[in-house]
Amino acid sequence: MSQTPPPTNSFAQMQAGRPTGPLVQGYEVIIGFETHTQLTTQSKIFSRASTAFGAEPNTQASAVDFALPGALPVMNKGAVQRAIEFGLAVGAHIAESSVFARKNYFYPDLPKGYQISQFEIPVVQGGTVEFFLPSTGSGQALEKKTVRLVRAHLEEDAGKSLHEDFIGMSGIDLNRAGTPLLEIVTEPDMRSSLEAVAYAKELHKIVTWIGICDGNMQEGSFRCDANVSVRKPGAELGTRREIKNLNSFKFMQQAIDYEVRWQIEQLEDGHAIQQATVLFDPDTGETRSMRTKEDAADYRYFPDPDLPPLVISREWVEKTRSEMKELPRAMAARFRSQYGLSDYDANQLTSSWGIAKDYEDAAKLSKEPKLAANWYINAVLPALSASDALPEVSVAKLMSDDAPAKIAALISRISDNTISNKAAKQVFELLWSRNATFAEPVTQVDALIEQLGLKQMSDTGELEKIIDDVLAANVKNVEEVKAGNAKAMNALVGQAMKATKGKANPTQVNELLKKKLG
């Protein structure tokens, strides 16, 4: 069977022809990413040991993970399945046959002295990740960006060196050794830390959306390495330095910005940049060199003799395609066409599968998709952010299982003028904080409206009497309105709302005032 040639690994080739981004002190910034995505299998990639996080050191490592003599690796089908799902999600080519190789290097927590990975023929080849950035000075307008992927290959994770609990020594925990990883490598298409973080967030969304990774950056399930270089426009390519193990979007931006400034300062002072691997220290906000960066030749790759080629049938790929859930890009497009949402709103509401599903449930129940979108974007998403929940967690998991129904009920009470938007925010805050479930969501919403006394005035006759009193008490404002002073009209509306203790419908107040003032 013929093979698709692997994408280029040449950094110089990858950068050729890409557009120049905004300059920093007269330099062009060039960024590429390598992301280690821990797959959600229950066992390791080449053994049956558990991948559960947080166990006592060395209690979840088998003979294969310890590299005991005679122990042979056996491929985990679940890891391959997840690699196929990712490839389909980014529009990549899934190789019919791919090869595992031994990547040779020494770490104390790498017991075999090599890592089983893929080099010349990865399982996932090419693909793109698309995301949006706010257009400069254009409010909610969005600018579409595309980052090309070189490859995504399967490999095993190393163990972990423990330094904190020992005096003058380090301990080795091999629980993580053999955990399945999908390493996702981009072409260096990003031109600022803002683009880099936006790409990382979009990639995080994709892998959590399709369920191949839990996305927990604190536990190391999603770790990014950023290759950063700078050059004068039109000059030869700069030497890159790799910032390792970035597990926070905030630190990612800080690390890249510092590294860019540092490289520019070095070049301006006449110093050459040396290729290296660096670490970011969040306490100092600086990067520091860890070791001279190796190239592929230094790893002495060769095919692993214990593992046959990984063969993936077209039937397996197509079956996987047919069973995958709607992808965020497709769902955002559907939200735009089906519900009339803007690009910005559709993008915000597909930030995670949980949010997208909850929003659509609320939109259908309330039959007010645009109003539901406004509520999710302006109330629900900020509440989720303040709760420090992971991005893929839905509001239903935090607020209660019937959260979309509650929000739909709240939206319906706004639509039928039972309460104002301002009053509805008070009800939402109580719904969020109490996390209680009544017999029916509508019952709970209505009960809170009554309890708080937030129901708008529905008696037109009573409201007209109040407005008459306001007009009689504010003759000067009335005269100014008749003279064309719009601010005076706002003052009258404010007085009427004050007289009704905020229970009047502002639109109705405006209409009655205009009617009485001619």
C-alpha positions as CSV (number, residue, x, y, z in Angstrom):
1,M,0.0,0.0,0.0
2,S,1.4,3.4,-1.0
3,Q,2.1,5.9,1.8
4,T,1.3,9.6,1.8
5,P,4.7,11.3,2.3
6,P,5.1,12.7,5.8
7,P,4.8,16.5,6.1
8,T,8.0,18.4,6.2
9,N,9.9,18.7,9.5
10,S,12.1,21.6,8.2
11,F,11.4,24.7,10.3
12,A,12.7,26.8,7.4
13,Q,10.4,25.2,4.9
14,M,7.4,25.5,7.2
15,Q,7.9,29.3,7.6
16,A,8.2,30.0,3.9
17,G,5.5,32.1,2.4
18,R,3.6,32.9,5.6
19,P,2.3,36.5,6.0
20,T,4.2,38.9,8.2
21,G,2.3,39.7,11.4
22,P,2.5,42.8,13.6
23,L,6.1,43.8,14.4
24,V,7.6,44.0,17.8
25,Q,10.3,46.7,18.0
26,G,10.9,46.2,14.3
27,Y,11.1,42.4,14.5
28,E,8.7,39.7,13.2
29,V,7.7,37.1,15.8
30,I,7.4,33.5,14.7
31,I,5.7,30.9,16.9
32,G,5.0,27.2,16.5
33,F,3.5,24.8,19.0
34,E,3.9,21.2,20.1
35,T,1.1,20.0,22.4
36,H,1.1,16.9,24.5
37,T,-2.5,15.7,24.8
38,Q,-3.1,13.0,27.4
39,L,-5.7,10.6,26.0
40,T,-8.7,9.5,28.0
41,T,-8.0,5.8,28.0
42,Q,-8.3,3.8,31.2
43,S,-5.1,1.9,30.6
44,K,-1.7,2.9,29.2
45,I,-0.7,2.9,25.5
46,F,1.4,-0.3,25.6
47,S,0.3,-2.0,28.9
48,R,-2.8,-2.7,31.0
49,A,-1.7,-0.5,33.9
50,S,-4.2,2.2,35.0
51,T,-3.8,5.8,33.9
52,A,-5.8,7.2,37.0
53,F,-4.3,10.4,38.4
54,G,-3.1,10.9,42.0
55,A,-2.2,7.3,43.0
56,E,0.7,6.6,45.4
57,P,4.1,6.6,43.5
58,N,4.9,3.5,41.5
59,T,1.6,1.7,42.3
60,Q,0.3,2.0,38.7
61,A,3.3,0.8,36.7
62,S,3.5,-2.7,35.1
63,A,6.5,-4.7,34.0
64,V,6.3,-3.0,30.6
65,D,6.3,0.5,32.3
66,F,9.3,-0.5,34.5
67,A,11.1,-1.8,31.3
68,L,11.8,-5.2,32.9
69,P,13.6,-7.7,30.7
70,G,11.4,-9.7,28.4
71,A,8.3,-7.3,28.8
72,L,6.8,-6.5,25.4
73,P,4.5,-3.6,24.5
74,V,1.0,-4.3,23.1
75,M,-0.9,-1.4,21.3
76,N,-4.0,0.1,23.1
77,K,-6.8,0.2,20.5
78,G,-8.5,3.0,22.4
79,A,-5.6,5.3,21.9
80,V,-5.7,4.7,18.2
81,Q,-9.4,5.4,18.2
82,R,-8.9,8.7,19.8
83,A,-6.1,9.6,17.3
84,I,-8.5,8.9,14.5
85,E,-11.2,11.1,16.1
86,F,-8.8,14.0,16.4
87,G,-7.6,13.6,12.8
88,L,-11.2,13.8,11.6
89,A,-12.0,16.8,13.8
90,V,-9.2,18.8,12.2
91,G,-9.6,17.6,8.6
92,A,-6.4,15.7,8.5
93,H,-5.3,12.6,6.6
94,I,-5.4,9.4,8.6
95,A,-2.5,7.2,7.6
96,E,-3.5,3.7,6.4
97,S,-0.2,2.4,7.9
98,S,2.0,4.2,10.4
99,V,5.2,3.2,12.2
100,F,6.4,3.4,15.8
101,A,10.0,4.3,16.4
102,R,12.4,4.4,19.4
103,K,13.4,7.9,20.3
104,N,16.7,7.5,22.3
105,Y,17.6,9.9,25.1
106,F,18.5,9.6,28.8
107,Y,16.2,10.8,31.6
108,P,16.2,9.2,35.1
109,D,12.4,8.8,34.7
110,L,12.7,7.1,31.3
111,P,13.5,3.5,32.4
112,K,14.0,2.0,28.9
113,G,16.4,4.7,27.8
114,Y,14.2,5.5,24.9
115,Q,10.6,6.6,24.3
116,I,8.3,4.8,21.9
117,S,7.0,7.4,19.5
118,Q,6.3,8.0,15.8
119,F,8.7,9.9,13.5
120,E,8.7,9.4,9.7
121,I,5.1,8.2,9.3
122,P,2.7,9.6,11.9
123,V,-0.9,8.4,12.3
124,V,-2.4,11.9,11.7
125,Q,-0.9,14.0,8.9
126,G,-1.8,17.7,8.1
127,G,-5.1,19.3,9.2
128,T,-5.9,22.8,10.3
129,V,-7.2,24.6,13.5
130,E,-9.3,27.7,12.9
131,F,-10.1,30.3,15.5
132,F,-11.2,33.9,15.8
133,L,-9.4,37.0,17.1
134,P,-11.2,40.3,17.8
135,S,-10.5,42.7,15.0
136,T,-8.5,45.7,16.1
137,G,-10.8,48.6,17.1
138,S,-13.9,46.9,15.9
139,G,-15.7,45.8,19.1
140,Q,-17.1,42.3,18.6
141,A,-16.0,41.9,15.0
142,L,-13.9,38.8,14.5
143,E,-10.9,38.1,12.4
144,K,-10.5,34.5,11.3
145,K,-7.1,32.8,11.7
146,T,-5.9,29.4,10.5
147,V,-3.0,27.4,11.9
148,R,-1.8,24.5,9.8
149,L,-0.9,21.3,11.6
150,V,2.2,19.3,10.5
151,R,1.2,16.1,12.3
152,A,-0.2,14.4,15.3
153,H,1.5,11.3,16.5
154,L,1.0,8.7,19.2
155,E,3.6,8.2,21.9
156,E,4.1,7.1,25.5
157,D,4.7,9.6,28.3
158,A,7.8,9.4,30.6
159,G,7.7,9.1,34.3
160,K,8.1,11.9,36.7
161,S,11.1,13.1,38.8
162,L,10.2,14.2,42.4
163,H,12.5,16.8,43.9
164,E,10.4,18.5,46.7
165,D,10.1,15.6,49.1
166,F,13.7,14.6,49.3
167,I,16.8,16.3,50.7
168,G,19.8,16.1,48.4
169,M,18.1,13.4,46.3
170,S,15.3,13.0,43.7
171,G,12.6,10.3,43.7
172,I,11.2,8.6,40.6
173,D,7.5,8.0,40.1
174,L,6.7,5.8,37.1
175,N,2.9,6.0,37.4
176,R,2.8,8.3,34.4
177,A,5.3,6.2,32.3
178,G,3.4,4.8,29.4
179,T,0.4,7.1,29.6
180,P,-0.9,7.5,26.0
181,L,-0.1,10.9,24.4
182,L,-1.1,12.5,21.1
183,E,1.6,15.0,20.3
184,I,0.1,17.7,18.0
185,V,2.7,19.7,16.1
186,T,1.8,23.0,14.2
187,E,3.6,24.8,11.5
188,P,5.0,28.1,12.8
189,D,2.0,30.1,11.6
190,M,1.4,32.3,14.7
191,R,2.7,35.8,14.8
192,S,2.0,37.0,18.4
193,S,1.4,35.7,21.9
194,L,-2.3,36.6,21.4
195,E,-2.6,34.3,18.4
196,A,-0.7,31.6,20.2
197,V,-3.0,31.6,23.2
198,A,-6.1,31.7,21.0
199,Y,-4.8,28.7,19.1
200,A,-4.1,26.8,22.3
201,K,-7.6,27.6,23.6
202,E,-9.2,26.4,20.4
203,L,-7.1,23.2,20.4
204,H,-8.1,22.6,24.0
205,K,-11.7,23.1,23.0
206,I,-11.5,20.6,20.2
207,V,-9.9,17.8,22.2
208,T,-12.3,18.2,25.2
209,W,-15.3,18.6,22.9
210,I,-14.7,15.2,21.2
211,G,-13.7,13.7,24.5
212,I,-10.2,12.4,23.7
213,C,-8.7,14.5,26.6
214,D,-10.0,15.8,29.9
215,G,-8.1,19.0,29.4
216,N,-7.0,19.3,33.0
217,M,-3.9,21.5,32.6
218,Q,-3.1,21.5,36.3
219,E,-2.7,17.7,36.2
220,G,-0.6,17.8,33.0
221,S,-3.3,16.4,30.7
222,F,-2.8,19.3,28.2
223,R,0.8,20.6,28.0
224,C,2.1,23.0,25.4
225,D,5.7,23.7,24.2
226,A,6.1,26.9,22.3
227,N,8.9,27.4,19.7
228,V,9.7,31.1,19.5
229,S,12.0,33.0,17.3
230,V,12.3,36.6,16.0
231,R,13.8,38.1,12.8
232,K,13.9,41.4,10.9
233,P,11.4,41.3,8.0
234,G,13.0,39.8,5.0
235,A,16.0,38.6,7.0
236,E,17.2,35.0,7.4
237,L,15.1,32.9,9.8
238,G,15.9,33.4,13.5
239,T,17.1,30.7,15.8
240,R,14.2,29.3,17.9
241,R,14.1,28.5,21.6
242,E,11.5,26.0,22.9
243,I,9.5,27.0,26.0
244,K,8.6,23.7,27.7
245,N,5.5,22.5,29.6
246,L,3.3,25.5,29.6
247,N,0.2,24.4,31.5
248,S,-1.7,27.7,31.9
249,F,-3.0,30.1,29.2
250,K,-2.0,33.1,31.4
251,F,1.6,31.8,31.9
252,M,1.7,30.9,28.2
253,Q,1.2,34.5,27.1
254,Q,3.6,35.8,29.7
255,A,6.3,33.3,28.8
256,I,6.1,34.1,25.0
257,D,6.1,37.8,25.6
258,Y,9.1,37.6,27.9
259,E,11.0,35.3,25.5
260,V,10.3,37.7,22.5
261,R,11.6,40.7,24.5
262,W,14.6,38.7,25.7
263,Q,15.6,37.5,22.2
264,I,15.2,41.0,20.7
265,E,17.4,42.5,23.5
266,Q,20.1,39.9,22.8
267,L,20.1,40.6,19.1
268,E,20.1,44.4,19.7
269,D,23.1,43.9,22.0
270,G,25.0,42.0,19.3
271,H,24.6,38.5,20.8
272,A,23.6,35.4,18.8
273,I,20.6,33.3,19.9
274,Q,21.5,29.7,20.6
275,Q,18.9,27.0,20.1
276,A,17.8,25.8,23.5
277,T,15.0,24.4,25.6
278,V,13.9,26.8,28.3
279,L,11.5,26.8,31.2
280,F,9.2,29.6,32.4
281,D,9.3,30.7,36.0
282,P,5.9,32.2,36.9
283,D,7.4,33.7,40.1
284,T,9.9,35.8,38.3
285,G,8.1,36.0,35.0
286,E,11.2,35.0,33.2
287,T,12.4,32.1,31.0
288,R,15.7,30.3,31.9
289,S,17.7,27.9,29.8
290,M,17.3,24.2,30.7
291,R,19.5,22.5,28.1
292,T,20.8,22.9,24.5
293,K,18.0,21.9,22.2
294,E,18.4,18.6,20.4
295,D,17.5,18.0,16.8
296,A,15.9,14.8,15.3
297,A,19.4,13.4,14.5
298,D,20.4,13.5,18.2
299,Y,17.6,11.1,19.1
300,R,18.8,8.3,16.7
301,Y,15.3,7.3,15.7
302,F,14.8,3.8,14.4
303,P,11.7,1.6,13.9
304,D,10.7,-0.3,17.1
305,P,11.3,-4.0,16.5
306,D,8.7,-5.0,19.1
307,L,5.8,-3.2,17.4
308,P,4.4,-4.0,13.9
309,P,3.2,-1.1,11.7
310,L,-0.1,0.3,12.9
311,V,-2.7,-0.5,10.2
312,I,-6.0,1.5,10.1
313,S,-8.7,0.4,7.7
314,R,-10.9,2.9,5.8
315,E,-13.9,1.2,7.3
316,W,-12.7,2.0,10.8
317,V,-12.1,5.6,9.8
318,E,-15.6,6.0,8.2
319,K,-17.3,4.3,11.1
320,T,-15.7,6.7,13.5
321,R,-16.7,9.6,11.3
322,S,-20.3,8.5,11.3
323,E,-20.4,8.2,15.1
324,M,-18.7,11.5,16.0
325,K,-20.8,14.4,17.5
326,E,-21.3,17.7,15.7
327,L,-18.0,19.6,15.7
328,P,-17.8,23.1,17.1
329,R,-17.1,24.7,13.7
330,A,-20.1,23.1,12.2
331,M,-22.3,23.8,15.2
332,A,-21.3,27.5,15.2
333,A,-22.3,27.7,11.5
334,R,-25.6,26.1,12.3
335,F,-26.3,28.5,15.1
336,R,-25.7,31.4,12.7
337,S,-28.1,30.0,10.1
338,Q,-30.7,28.4,12.3
339,Y,-30.9,31.0,15.1
340,G,-29.7,34.1,13.4
341,L,-26.8,34.6,15.7
342,S,-23.7,36.7,14.9
343,D,-20.3,35.2,14.3
344,Y,-19.3,36.5,17.8
345,D,-22.2,35.0,19.6
346,A,-22.0,31.7,17.8
347,N,-18.3,31.4,18.6
348,Q,-18.9,32.2,22.3
349,L,-21.7,29.7,22.6
350,T,-19.6,26.9,21.1
351,S,-16.7,27.4,23.6
352,S,-17.5,23.9,25.0
353,W,-19.9,21.1,24.2
354,G,-21.6,21.6,27.6
355,I,-22.3,25.3,27.0
356,A,-23.4,24.7,23.4
357,K,-25.8,21.9,24.4
358,D,-27.3,23.9,27.4
359,Y,-27.7,27.0,25.3
360,E,-29.6,25.1,22.5
361,D,-31.8,23.4,25.1
362,A,-32.7,26.9,26.6
363,A,-33.2,28.4,23.1
364,K,-35.6,25.7,22.1
365,L,-37.6,25.7,25.4
366,S,-37.9,29.5,25.4
367,K,-38.4,29.9,21.7
368,E,-36.2,33.0,22.0
369,P,-32.8,32.0,20.6
370,K,-31.3,35.5,20.4
371,L,-32.5,36.4,23.9
372,A,-31.2,33.1,25.2
373,A,-27.8,33.8,23.5
374,N,-27.6,37.2,25.2
375,W,-28.3,35.6,28.6
376,Y,-25.7,32.8,28.2
377,I,-23.0,35.2,27.0
378,N,-23.7,38.0,29.5
379,A,-24.7,36.1,32.6
380,V,-24.0,32.4,32.4
381,L,-20.5,32.4,30.9
382,P,-19.2,35.1,33.4
383,A,-20.7,33.1,36.2
384,L,-19.0,29.9,35.0
385,S,-15.7,31.9,34.7
386,A,-16.0,33.2,38.2
387,S,-16.6,29.7,39.5
388,D,-13.2,28.6,38.1
389,A,-14.9,25.6,36.4
390,L,-13.1,23.9,33.6
391,P,-14.2,25.3,30.2
392,E,-15.9,22.0,29.2
393,V,-18.1,22.0,32.3
394,S,-21.7,22.8,31.4
395,V,-23.8,25.2,33.5
396,A,-26.2,22.3,34.2
397,K,-23.4,20.5,36.1
398,L,-22.8,23.6,38.3
399,M,-26.3,25.0,38.6
400,S,-28.5,21.9,38.5
401,D,-29.6,19.4,35.8
402,D,-32.6,21.5,34.9
403,A,-30.6,24.7,34.4
404,P,-31.5,25.3,30.8
405,A,-35.2,24.9,31.7
406,K,-34.8,27.5,34.5
407,I,-33.1,29.9,32.2
408,A,-35.7,29.3,29.5
409,A,-38.4,30.0,32.1
410,L,-36.6,33.2,33.1
411,I,-36.4,34.3,29.5
412,S,-40.1,33.7,29.0
413,R,-40.9,35.9,31.9
414,I,-38.9,38.7,30.3
415,S,-40.6,38.1,27.0
416,D,-44.1,38.3,28.5
417,N,-43.1,41.5,30.5
418,T,-43.6,39.8,33.8
419,I,-40.2,41.1,34.9
420,S,-37.5,43.5,33.6
421,N,-34.1,42.5,32.5
422,K,-32.6,44.1,35.6
423,A,-35.0,42.1,37.8
424,A,-34.2,38.9,35.9
425,K,-30.5,39.3,36.8
426,Q,-31.5,39.2,40.5
427,V,-33.5,36.0,40.0
428,F,-30.6,34.4,38.0
429,E,-28.1,35.2,40.8
430,L,-30.4,33.4,43.3
431,L,-30.9,30.5,41.0
432,W,-27.2,30.2,40.6
433,S,-26.3,30.5,44.3
434,R,-29.1,28.3,45.7
435,N,-28.6,25.5,43.2
436,A,-32.0,24.1,44.2
437,T,-34.4,22.0,42.2
438,F,-38.1,22.6,42.6
439,A,-40.9,20.4,41.2
440,E,-40.8,22.4,38.0
441,P,-38.3,25.0,36.8
442,V,-41.1,27.5,36.0
443,T,-42.4,27.0,39.5
444,Q,-39.0,28.0,41.0
445,V,-38.6,31.0,38.8
446,D,-42.1,32.3,39.5
447,A,-41.7,31.6,43.2
448,L,-38.6,33.7,43.3
449,I,-40.2,36.6,41.3
450,E,-43.0,36.7,43.9
451,Q,-40.7,36.3,46.9
452,L,-38.6,39.2,45.8
453,G,-41.5,41.4,44.7
454,L,-40.0,41.8,41.2
455,K,-43.2,41.4,39.1
456,Q,-43.7,44.3,36.8
457,M,-46.9,46.4,37.0
458,S,-49.5,45.1,34.6
459,D,-52.3,47.5,35.5
460,T,-52.1,50.2,32.8
461,G,-54.6,52.4,34.6
462,E,-52.5,52.5,37.7
463,L,-49.3,53.2,35.7
464,E,-51.1,56.1,33.8
465,K,-52.0,57.7,37.1
466,I,-48.4,57.5,38.4
467,I,-47.2,59.1,35.1
468,D,-49.8,61.9,35.4
469,D,-48.4,62.6,38.9
470,V,-44.8,62.6,37.6
471,L,-45.7,65.0,34.8
472,A,-47.5,67.4,37.2
473,A,-44.5,67.4,39.6
474,N,-41.9,68.0,36.8
475,V,-43.3,70.8,34.7
476,K,-39.9,72.1,33.8
477,N,-38.9,68.8,32.3
478,V,-42.1,68.6,30.4
479,E,-41.5,72.0,28.8
480,E,-37.9,70.9,27.9
481,V,-39.2,67.7,26.3
482,K,-41.7,69.7,24.2
483,A,-38.8,71.9,23.2
484,G,-36.9,68.9,21.9
485,N,-34.6,68.1,24.8
486,A,-34.1,64.3,24.8
487,K,-32.3,64.3,28.2
488,A,-35.3,65.7,29.8
489,M,-37.3,62.8,28.5
490,N,-34.9,60.4,30.2
491,A,-35.3,62.3,33.4
492,L,-39.1,61.8,33.3
493,V,-38.7,58.1,32.6
494,G,-36.3,57.9,35.6
495,Q,-38.8,59.6,37.8
496,A,-41.6,57.3,36.7
497,M,-39.5,54.2,37.3
498,K,-38.6,55.5,40.8
499,A,-42.2,56.1,41.6
500,T,-43.1,52.5,40.6
501,K,-40.0,51.2,42.6
502,G,-38.6,49.8,39.3
503,K,-41.7,47.6,38.7
504,A,-42.9,49.4,35.6
505,N,-41.9,48.2,32.1
506,P,-39.5,50.9,30.8
507,T,-40.8,50.5,27.3
508,Q,-44.4,50.9,28.4
509,V,-43.4,54.0,30.4
510,N,-41.7,55.5,27.4
511,E,-44.7,54.8,25.2
512,L,-47.2,56.3,27.7
513,L,-45.0,59.4,28.2
514,K,-44.8,60.0,24.5
515,K,-48.5,59.6,24.1
516,K,-49.3,62.1,26.9
517,L,-46.7,64.6,25.7
518,G,-47.9,64.4,22.1
